[in-house]
Amino acid sequence: MPQFFFPRKWILPVGVLMIVFSGIASFWLVNATNHAANAASSLPFHMTATGPYHTQGNQVLDAQGQPYLFHGMGRDGLEYNCKGDGPLDAAHLAYMGPGTNSSGNTYWWGNTVRFPVSEGFWLNGDPASGCTAAQYQSLVKSTIAATNSLGLNAVLDLQWSDAGGHSPKSGSAWPMPDADSVTFWQQAATLYKSSPNVLFEIFNEPYPTNWACWYAGCSSTATSFSSTCSCQQAVTYQSVGIQTLVNTIRATGATNLIIAAGINWGFDLSNINTKPLTGSNIIYDTHPYPYQDKMTVASWDASFGSLSAKLPVMSTESGEYDCKSSFESQLVSYFDSHKMSWLGWAWDVQGTASSVCGFPQVITDYQGTPAATMGQMEYQHLLSYVPAGTRPPGTTITPPKAPTPVPTLPPSAHNPSALNNPTSKNWYFAEGRVGANFTEYLTLSNPSTTNSCPVTIQYLIEGGGTITKNVTIAHSSRLTESVNQDLGKPANQAASASASAIVTVSSSSCSGIVAERPIYFVNYHGISSGSDVIGATHLGQSFYFADVPNGNGYTSYVTVMNPPGGSAATITAGYYAGGKQVGSQKLTVQAGSRGTLSPANANLPAHTALIVESNQPVLVERPDYFANVAGGNAGTVSGSSSVIGAQSLAKDWLFAEGYTGGGFQENLVIANLDTVALATANVTINIEYDNGTKKTFTVPVPSLSQVIWNVNQNAAAGNISADVSATGANIVVQRQLFYQYNHTIAQKNGFQVTARGGSDMIGEVGPASTTTYNFAEGYSNKGYNEWLTLQNPTSSTETIYLTLVNGYGRVYSPPGIQVPAASRHTVDITAMVLQTMVLPGDDHRGYEVSLTAYTTGGAFVAERPMYSNASGSQGGTVVIGYTA
C-alpha cells in the first residue's frame, strides 16, 4: 500500500491524491495507444503459476525455463485487520484468476495475488480484538494455501513494521524494517521455502533518508500513525537493511523469488545500477503513483525503466485516486513496453461505487465487478493478455480508449531543486498566549518529498523561564502542535501564560520548514475571535507599522522577543501622526525572554504609525483587539489581528486579497516613516479586478504621517488586488478588512459560515519577483472557509500550480490555474479539500492543509484568507505566503 498508510483502510497515503495535470505539454509513449489491445501477441502469457522461478539477466524464468510475467492484483486487508477484511476463501480469491463470467461474478485472469501483512499481528496478534498471533498466522497460511490451490502465485508482502516494538498492534508504515522483520522472515521463509509459487516481498515501501541506510540499516527517526493512541507518533529505532532481510531469507534455505522495492516509498531504484543487492533470484520493485515527482515518463525512465533492461523489475503496486484512469493506463502500457510484471492496487471494497474516488479500489464487490474507470481499465488490460483461443466462450474485450497522455510537467513540478521551494530552518514569533480561554497552535509544514524534519520548539515565557519541545514532521506532511499542551495551560484553565516561540530545524538532512501561529480565544475583553501570522525567519533592529489603533474600542500591544544567548535588549517605540512624533515608550527585554508594551499607556491619538528600534536583533509584533468598532460598509464589528513589523521601508507594496462588496470594508493604511528623506511620498494606488480591468489613484502622504485610504469609496465593488507605490519617500502599507461574512459550503451538505470581524496585514514588497509561496496553516472543517487569492501584476498570463498536503500526508495538485495579466483570481480551497482530500472517518487531520503555490513563468502574489465561526469564536485571518 502506498505511502503513510494507517490502520484504517479508508486513510490515504502520502502523495497519492495527486491527479494528472491537464492542459500542459504532454509526452506520448511509443505505440502506447494500441499496445494494450495487442499485448497478448508480444508478451508471454501464463494463465497459472509455474514455479519454481529463477532470474536470468533481466528476466524471470519459470520451471520450464520460459520467460514469465506476473500479472494480477493486491488483496488488501490483512495488514490492518488481524481477522482479515472481506472474504478470503478460495471461491472469492478465484475471481482474481481465470474463469468464466456469470451474472454474479467476474474473473480477471490474473496469475498472481499479493497479500500485505503485519509483522506485529504475525508475532503478537491483536488481543484487543480477540485475535492471537496463532490465529493470524493460521489465517495467512490458509489464504495463501487457497491461492496456490487455485493455480495462482501468492506474494507475501511485509507491509508494516512495528518500529522496533514502538508501534504495537498492526504497526504502521515506518521507513525501514526492524529486528522484528528479521524474526518474521526467519519464520515465514522457513514456512514457505518448499512452496515455489510463493514470492517474498521483503518490505513494502522503504523511505530512508539515504541509500546506505536502505542497504545496511541505520538509526531511523520518523513520524507515523499509531493505532494505540490513534495519533501521530514520532519514534527513533534501529532499522535493519534490505540486504539483511535477503540474507535472513537465504539462510533458511529458501530459494523463492525475493521482491525488493527501492527508496522514496518504494519508487526509486536508480542506485541499483551501481550497487545491486547481493544474492540470487531477486526482482526489484517500484511503486509509481501520480505524485509530482513520480508521474512522468522521464521520472519512470530514471527511477526504474532503464534498470529493467539489465535486471528483473516489476511493480507490485500502483493506482490513482481521481475517479479516472489516465495515469494508470499510460503506466501499464509503459510496463508492457519494458516487459515488466505488474500488480494493481487494490482488490478491496470500501463501500459504494463512489469510493473509487477516495481509494484506488478496482472492484465494487468481492465477486469481481470492475469499478468504473481505473478498475474497468485494468480488468480489460488483463484480459487483453489472454490469447483469443484461450478465453472462455462469451468473454469479450473492449479495446481501451486512447489514454490521456501523462504530461511532461514543468521542471519545478517534479524536481524539488528546480522548484526552489522556500523554507527556513529558523522561525520566530513574538506574540503568543495560552490559558484563560486562549488556544494557540504552531502549524508546521515540511514540503520535502523525501526527508523528515526533526524540529526543536523553544518557548520564552514572559516573566521568565523557557520550555523546550522536540517534534518530527514527516516528509510531504503538515503537523499541528498544541502550544497549550506544551505549556501545560489548557484553554479552560483560568491561569494564562504569554510566550514567544522559536522554531528551529535541528537536522542537516532537512533543508527547512514553514511555520505559522494561529490563535483563537473566547471572551477576552468581550471579544471572541482569533489571529494568525506566518513567522519571521530573521531578527532585526528596526520595525515599522503603518497603524497602531488605540482607544474607541481598540486595544493594541507591542510584543518583543529577545532570543537566548545575548544580552538585554533596549527597546524604543516612537509613535507618529500628523507630521510629528506624538509619543514614545521604552522597554528592556532580557535575553531569552518576551516583553510587552501597552500603547494605551502612551496617551496616543486613535491611529498612529510606529517605529520600534532595538540595540540588538529582536522580533516585534503588534497584536490588537477591537470591540464593537465602526467598520464602515461592514457595520459594527469585533475581532482581532496580529502583524509582525516590516524590517524596512520600501517604494512598492503588493496585496493579492481585497474585497469591496456587500458586508466588507477595505482600507489601505499608508505610512510615510522615512526619517531620512523627510519628504512627502507621492503614492500611486493601482486597483486590479478579477475581470482584468485596472483603476489608478494618487494620494500624497506627508512625512511622519499616515493616510487611511477608504478603498470602498474609491473602487467599484468586487474582488480586487492592489499595488501601492511611492516616489519621494519610502513607505509601509497595511491592508485592513472589516466584514460581515456569509458563505454556504455546498460540498459540506449546506454548512454555512457566518462571521464578523477584521484582519490586518502588511503587504509584500514590490515590484513582484516571487514565483513560489508556502503556507503552513489552513483548515476546512465545519465552521471554516479557506480561500487563496492570486494577483498577477505582470503583463502576461501566468499559470499557477498548487500542491496541497494534509495532516495525514495526502497530497493533491489540481490542473494549472490561468491568471490573466494585471488581474486577480480566487480559489476556493475549502471546496478543493472537501472534494479531493477528506475521507469518511477522518479526524481533524484530514482538514488540516498546508499549501504551495508556484509558477514556472513570471512573478505573482498569493494570499490565504480564512473565515471561521467555531468553538465560540468567530472572525478571519489572512497571510501572504512565505517567499524566502
N, C-alpha and C positions, 0 to 999 in steps of 0.2 A: 504494500500500500504506500502511496506517495507521502511526501514529506509531512512531518509533525503530526502524526495520527494519534488519536486519543481513544480511550476505551469506550467511546460511543460511536457507533458506526456512522452516524449522520454528521460527524465533525469532519470538516475538510482539512487537507494538509496544506502546508506552506506552499504557496505559489500556484496551486493547480486551478484556481479560478481565473487565471489569465485567459482571456479569449483572443482569438486571432484578429489582429488589426485588419481593417479593410480600407480600401481607397488609397493604398500606397503601393510602391513598386513591388512587383512580385517576381518569383523565380519558379519556373516550371521544371519538374523532374523530366528527364528524357523518357518519352513513351509512357508517362505516368497515367495519362488519360485512359488508355485502353489496356493497360497492363493487367489490371485486376481481372478483367473478363477472360484474359488469355493465360492466366497464371498457371493453370494445370499443364499447359503444353511446354513450359520451360522450367518448371520446378519439380523436384522429387516429391512424390505423394505417398504417404503411408497412412492407411486407414487405422492401423492399430500399432501398439508398442512392439518393437522387435529387438529389444536389448538382449545381451549386454552391448553397451555402446563404448566407442573409444574415439579419441580425437586423432586427426591426421592432417597436418597443415592447418588450413582454416576451415576444415570440415569436421562434422561428426559422422562417423560410420556406424552402421548397425551390425548385428551378429553375422549378416551375410556380406559384410564389407561394402555395403551400398550407402551413398550419402543419405542422411536422414535430416528432415526438418521437423521441429516440434511446433505444432500449432494448437491453440486451444484457449482456455480461459482460466482466470484465477477465481477460486471459490472462496469468497470472503467469509469471515465469522469466527474461526477457531482461535484467532489471536486475541479477541476482546471478550469472548463468551466461553467460559470454561465448559459449558454444556453444549456448545455449538449454536449456530443461529440458522434456523431453517433446516429442512430435511437433508440428511447426509447419507441416506440409504442408496443402494445400488440402483433402484428404479429411478430415482431423481438424478443421480450422478450420470446416468446413461444418456440424458438429453444433451450432454456436452459432447458426446461421441456420435458414431454413425448410427443410423436407424431410419425408419420410415415414418414420416409425419402423419399425424391424425388430427382430428378436430380439437383434441385436447392437449396435444403436446407437439413440440418442435425439436428436431435433432439438428445439432450444429456441426457435426462431422469434424470435430477436433480430435487430436490423438493424445492430448496432454491436459491434465488438470493440476493447477497449482494450489497448494494449501498453506496459507500463512499460519504460523503457530507462535505461542508464547513460551519462552523458557521458564517464566515464573509459574505458569499453570502446570507445565510439564514436571517441574521439580517440587512444587509446593501446593498445587491445586488452588482452590478459592474457597476456603472454609466458610466465608460469609454467605456464599450461595449454595452451600452444601455439596461442594464438588471437591473431591480429593484428587491428589496427584495421580493415583492409580486409575481413577475413573476417567480423568482427562486423557491419560496415555492410552487407555483402552479405546476411547472414542477416536483418537487419532489413528490408532492401529486399525480399527475396523473400517474407518473411512478410506484409508489408503488401500487396505485389502480389497474393499469393494471396487475401488477404482481399477486396481490391477486385474481383478477378476473380469472386468468389462473389456479387457484388452487395451487399456489406456495407461499411458505413463502418468506417474504421480510425482510432482515436485514438492518436496518437503522444505518449506521456506521458514527459516528462523526470522520471524518478522520483528519481534520486540524483545529487547533485553531488559534487565532489571537494574542496570547501573550499579553493579556490584552489591546488590541487595538493598540499595537505597529506594528503589521503586517497586514496592511489593505488588501482590495480586498479578494483574496481567502484564505489568511493566509498561513500557512506552517506547516511543521512537527515539531512543538515545543514539548519540552519534556513532558509537562503536560497540562491538561485543565486549563481554567481560569474562570473568572466571567462570560464572555460571553457564556461559555459552560453551566453554570448553567441556564442562560436565555434560551439557545437553548433547553435544555432538559425539562425545565418547559413548553415550548410551544409544543415541539414535543410529549412529553409523554401525555400531555393533549389531543392533537390531535388524538393519536393512542391508547389511553387506552381502547377503545372499539373494537380494531382490534387485535384479539388474534393471528393472523398469521403474525404480525409484531414483530420482535425481536429488542431489543435496544442494539447495540454495543456502549458502552458509551464513549470510547476513543480508537482510533486505536492502537497506539504503544507507550505507555509511555516509557520514558527513563530518569527518575530522577536519582539522584546520590545515593539514598538510599530508603529503603522500607518505612521509616517513612514519607518521602515526598509523596510516592505513596499513602499511606493511607490517610494522613491528609493535604497534600499540603505544600508548602514552598515558599521561595523566590527563583525563578528559573532563572538562567542565562545561556543562550545558544546562539549559532550562527546558523542561518538558512537562507534559500534563501528568499529574498523579491521580490515579483512581482512588487512592486512600483519602486524600483531602479534597478531591475534585477541584484542584487548583494547580497553577503553575508551580513547579518545584525546581529549584536550582541545586545541583549536586556536583561534586567532584569525585571521580572514581578512576581506578586504574583499568584502562581498557587493554584488550589483547588484540594483536594484529591479525589481519586476514590470513597471513602466512601461517600463524599459529593454528588457526582452525583447519587449514589444509593439512598441516602436519598431524593434527589430532585425528582427523578422519582416516588418513592413510595409515596411522599407527594401529588402527583397529583391524587392518587387513582389507578394508573396504576399497574397491576399485570403481565404485559408482561414479558417474559424471558429477563433477563439482561445478556449481554456478557461482561466480564471484562478481558482484557489482562494484563499480568504481566509487569515486568520491562525489561530492556535490549532490547528495541524496541519490547516489547510485547512477548518476547520469554520465559522468566524465571518466573516460577510460584512456585519456591521452597519454598518461605516463607509462602505460603498459607497453608501449612501443619500445621503450628503453629499458624497462625493468619488469618483465613479466614475473608472475608468481612461480615458485619452484615446485614442480610436481607434475603428475600426469593427469590426463583426462579432465582438463579444466576448460570450461566455457566462460567467457567474460560477458557480463550482463549490463545493460543500460536501461534506464527508466526515463524516457523523454515525456515531458508534459508541456503544455503551452505556457511556460514561463517566458519572460523576455529573453533570457539567455539560452533557451533550450528549444526554440520553436522555428528555427530557420535551417535550411539545408546546409548553410555554411557551418553552423554550430554542430549539426549531425556529422558532417564530414570530419570536423576537427576532433570531436569527442569520441566517436566510435566507428564511423563509416570507413575511414582509411584503415583502421585496425582490422576490420573484417576481411581485408584482402590477405592478411598474414596469419591471423589466429581466429579460432571459432568465437563468434559474437552473436548473442541473441538478446531479445528484450522480453523479460518475464512480466513487464507491467507498463501500461501506458493507457491514456484515456483523456477525455475532455469533459468539461462541466457546463458548456454554454448552450445546451439543447441543440447542438449542431454536430457535424461530422467532418468538417472541412480539414481540421488539423489531423485527425486520426486517419482519414482516408489517404491523405498525402503521405503520412508516416508509414503505414503498412505497405504502400507501394514502394517506398524507399527501402524498407526491409526486403521486399521481394527482389528489387533490383540488385541488392547486395547479398542475396541468398542467405538471409538471416532468419532464424526461427523467431517467432513472436507469440506471446500470450496476452490476450486482452484483459482489461480490468474494468468492471468486476462482475462476476456472476453472483449477484446479490439483489435482494428485493427490499427497497427502502420503504415501500408503502404503496403509493399510487404511481401511475404512469408519469405524472408530472415530476416525480422525484429525480428523473434523469437530469433535470436542470440543476440539481443540487448535489448530485453524487454520480460518478461515471458508471452507473449500472447499465448492463447491456440487456437485461430482461425485465419483464414486468411481473412474472410469476415463476415459480420453480418448475414449471412444465416447459420452460424454454421459450416462451413467447418473446420475440425480439422487441426491445424498447425502440421507440422512434429514433430516427437519425442515427446516432453512433451505433446503437445496438443492431439496427437493421443493416447498416453498412457492414459491420464486422461479420454478421451472420452470412450475408451474401458473399463476402470476400472469402470466408472459409469454404463455402460451397463451391466457389469458383476453382479451388484447387482439385476438386474431385473430378476424375475423368468421366466424360458423359456416359460411358458404358457401365460405370460403377455405381452411378446414382440410382437409388431405388425408383420404381415407377412413380410418376406423379411429382417428383422433385423438380422444381423449376428454379432457374436463377434469373433474377432481374439484373442485367448488367448495370453496375454502378454508374450514376451520372458523373460527368467530369467533375472532379472535386474542385472547390475553390482553392486556388493556389495558396500555399503557405508563403506569406510575404517575406521579402528581404527587408527587414526593418532598418531604420536609420541606425548608424553605428551606435549611438548612445542607448538605443533600446535594448541591446544585448551585450554591450561592452561597458561595464561599470567605469572603467578608466576613461573611456571616451565621454561618458556622461558627466564626469567631474562632479559627482553627487556631493552637494555641500553638507558637510558635517563638521563637528568640532569635538575636541577632547575635553574642553573646559566650558562649563556653563555656570552663570552667576544669576542669582535672584536676590534682590534686596528686601522685597516685601514678602510676608508670609504670616499666617495666623491660623491657629487651631484651637479647638475647645470653645466653650461659650457660644455654641451654635455656628461655629465656623468649620467648614470642611475643605481641606486643601489636598490637592494631588500634584504629583510630578508625573507628567506623561513623557515617556522616553521612547524614541523611535530609533531602531537600528536598520537602516536601509541596505546594509551589506547583504549580498546574496550568498555569502559563504561563511563569514566569521561571526561568532557570538561575541558580545561585548561585556566583559566584567566592568562594573561601574561602582564607584565609591560616592556616596552622598554624605556631605558634612553639613549639619545644621548648626548655625551660630545663633544662640539664644539671646534675645535682648535681656540685659541684666546679668549676663554671664553664663558660661557653660557651653559645651559642644556635645553633639550626639552624632555618631557615625554609623552608617548603614551600608552594607555591600549587597548588590544585586547583580544579576546577569541577564542581559537582553539577548534572546536568541536572534539569529540572523533572519532578515526579512520579517521582522516582528515588531510589535508595539507592547510596551509594558506600562501599566498604570500603578504607580507607587502611592500608597496612602500615607501622607505626612502625619495625619492624626495618629495612625498606628505607630509610626516610627517615633513620635514624640510622646506617646502614651497619653494623649489628650483627645478622647472621643468628643464628637460634636455636642453630645448631650451632657457633657460634664461642665459644671459651672466654671471651673478653673480654665484659664486660657494661657497660651504662650505665643509670643511673636518671635519669629525666627527668620533669618536669611538662610539661603541654601547655596552650596557649591556642589556641582555635579561634575565628577572627573572620571574619564575613561582610564582604567588602571592597567591596560594591557597593550603591548606593542602590536599585537596581532589585529587589533581593532582600530580602524582609521578614525572613528568618531561616531557620534550620535547626534540627534536633535532633541532638545528638551523644552517643554512648556510647563507653565504652572497655572492651572485653573483653580479658582477659589469660589466656593458657594457659601452663603450664610443666610441665617434667618433671624429677623427682628434685631438688627443692630441699628440703634437709634431709630427704630420703627421701620427700617428698610430690610427687605428680604430679596437679595439679588446675588450677583457674582461678578468675577472679572477673570481675565486671562492675559498672560503675556508669554511670548517666546523669550527665553533667557538671553542675556548678553554673553558674548564669548570673549570679551576683553574688558578690562577695567580702564578707568580714565581719571583725569583730574579736573575736567570741566564738563558740565552737563547743562543742557538747555531745554527749557519747557516753554511752549507758546502760551500756555494758560494754566493758572492755578486758581480755580474758583474758590470763593471764600464767603461765608455768610449767606443770608437769604435762602436757607435750606441746604447749603453746601458745607461739607466738612472735608478738608483736604489734609494730607500728611506728606512729609518728605522723609522717606526711609533710606538709610545709608548702611551699606555692608562694607566692612573693613576686613579683608581676609586675614587668616592667621599668618604668623611668620614675620610680620613687620613691626611697626611702631604705631602709636596712637595717631589717628588722622584728625587734623584740624579742618573743620567744615565751615564754609561761609556761604550763606544763602542771600542773594540780592534780588529783590522784587522790583519790577519796573512797570510803569504805566504812565501814559501822557507825556512821554519825553524825559522822564527823570526816574531816579531810584526813589521808591516810596516806602521801602522797609528793608530790614536786614536781620538775619539771625545767625548765631554761631553755635557750633556743637563739636564736642570732642568724642570720637568713637575709638575705643580701644581696639588693638589688634585682635582678630578672631572674634569680633562682636558685631552687633547690629544696634544702630541708633535711630531715633525718630525725632523729627521736628514737627511742630504744630503751627502752621501759618496763622491759625486763628489767634495766636498769642502775639502777632506782629502788628495788629491794628491796620489791616490792609484794605484796599478797595475790593469791590466784588470780584473783579477779574484782574490779574496781574500776570506778566511774564516773569520767568525765573531763570537766573544763572546760579548754579551751585559750583563752587570751586573747592578743591581739596589740595592739601600739601603733599599728598601721595595717592597712588592709584586706589580707587574705591569704585563702588557702583551705587547709583542714586536712582530711586524710583518714586513716582508720585501717585499713590492711591487716593481716590476721592469717593465720597458718598453723598448722594443728593436725595432729599425727601420732599416730595410734593412741590417741585420747582416748575416754572412755566417753560414748557418745551415747545413753544411756537405751534407749528402745524400738528404736533403730536399731543397737544393739550398738557395736562398736568401729569408729570411722571416722577417716578422714584427709581433709584438704581445705584450703580457704582461702576467705576472703571479704574484701570491702573495703567500707567505709562512709564516705561524706562526712558530716561532722558537721552536726548541726542548728544553725542560727544563732540559734535562740531556743527557749525552753521553751514549753509550751502546756498547756492543760487537757484536750485531747482528741486522741487518735491513732487512726488507722484503718488496718486491714490487710485487703486482699481475699483474699490467699492464706493457706492453712493446711491442714494435714492431720495427722490423729492415728491413721491406720490402721496396718496391719502394716508394719514396717520403717521407720517415721517417728517422730521425736521432735520435738515443738514446745515451745519455751519462749518466754515473754514476759519480757523483762528491763526492769523499770520502775525508773527512777532519779529520785529527788527531789533535784534540784540547785538548788532555788530558794533562793538565798542572801539574798533579800530577806525572804521570808515566814518562813524558818527554822522551819517548822511541818510536822507530819505531813500527808502527802497521803492523803486517803481515796479510794481508787481503786475504780471500778466497771468490771468486765470483762464486756461483752456478747459472747457467742459465738453467731454466726448460722450456721445449717446450710443446705445446698442444698435441703432439703425445706421450708424456711420456718419451722422452729422456732427458738427462741432461748432461751438459758440465761444467767442473770446471776449473777455472783460479785463479792464485795467483798474487798479486801485493803488493809491500811494500809501505807504506805511512809514510814518516819521521815525526817526531814530529813537531807540529806547521806548518803543510803543508797540501796542498790539491792535489789530483790527479784527473784529468778529464779523466775517462776511456771510450774510444770510444767503445760502445757495438757493433756497426755495423762492425767494423774492426775485432772483435774477435769472434762474434757469427754468426751462419748461419741466413739467412733471415727468418722471420716468427714471429708468436705471441709467446712472451716469458714472463716468470716471473723471478725474481731474488731474491737470498738470499745472502746477503753480511755480512760476519762475520770476526772478527778480534781477534788476540791474541797479547799480548804485550802492548796494549793500547786501550782505548775506543775511539770510532769514532762517527761521524754523517755522514749520507749519503743522498744525494738528487738525484732524477732521473729527468733529463731534456730531453724532447722530442720536436724536431722541425719537422714540417711536411708540406707537400702539400697534403691535404686530399681531396678525391673524392669518394663519395658513392651515389648510386642511391637507393631510397627507393621505392621498388615495392609496398608496402602497401599504398603509398600515390600517386597513379596514376603516378608513374615515377618521382616524385620530386627528384631533385638531390642536394646534398650539396657538394659544393667545398669550401675549406677554407685553408688558410695558417696561420701559427702561431707557438706557442710553449706553453708548460706547464712545471711547475717545482713543485716538491713535495718532502717533507721529508718522508722517509719510516716509516713503523710500526716497533716498537721494537720487536725483536725476542728473543728466539725462539717462534714459533707460539703457541698461547694458547687461541685464541679468537674463540668463537663459534657463535657470533651474531654481525651483523653490521647494523647500521641505517644510512640512507641517507635522508636528508630533501629536497634537491633540485633535480630536474630532469624535463626535458621538451622535448616534442616530436612533437611539432607543425612544420609547414612548415619552412624549413631552419635550423632545429635542428636534430642532431643524438645523441642518448644516448645509451651507452653500459654498461655492467657490466662484469668485468674481475675477475675471481676466481682462486686463487692459492691454491693448496693443497700440502703443504710441508711435509705431514705425509707419513707414509709407507703403508697406507691402503686407499682404495677408500672411498671417503666421499660423502654423499648425501646432497646436499644443497637445502634448501627450500626458496622460495621467497614469499613475500607479498607486493603488490603494492597498494597504495591508492592515489586517485587524488583529485583535488580541489573540486569536487562535493561530495567527501566522498565515491565514488565507490571503492570497494576492489576486487583484483584479485590475486589468487595464482595458479601458474602452477604446474604440477607434479614435484616431486623432481628431481634435476639435479645430475647426477653421474659424479664425477670428480676423475679420477684415481690417484693413489699415485704419488707424486712428479711430478705433471703436472699442466697445466694451461687450463682454459676453458673460452670461451667468450659467453656472452648472448646478443642478440640484443633486448634491452629494447624498442626501438622505434617500432619495428615490433610487439612486445607483446602488447604495449599500443594501437597501432592503430587497432589491431585485436580484442581487448577484452574490452577496456575501454572508447573509444571515440564514441559518438553517433552523428547523424546528428543534426545540430543546436547548438552544444556545442560552448561555447566561450573558452578562454584560459584555464579555469579551467579543462576542460576535458583532457588537455595535460600535466598539471602540476602534477607530480607524485613524491611522496616520496616512499622509498623502504626499506624493511627489508630483510636481507639475514641471514640465520641461519642453523645450523646443530645440530642434536642430538647426533652426534658421536664425532670425533676428531676436531682439530682446522683447520682453513683455513684463507685466507686473501682475502678481497674484495675491489675493487676499482671501481669507476664510471667515465669513460671518457665521455666527451660530446664535440661535434663539432658543430659549428654554423656559419651561414652566413646569417644575417638578420638585417634589420633596419640600414644598413650602416656600421655594424661592423662584423668582422669575426675572428675566432680563435677556441680555445678549452680550456677546463679545465679538471682537474682530481683530485679527492679526494679519500682518504681512508675513509671508513665509520666510524662512531662513535662507539667506542667499550667500553666506560666507563673504 
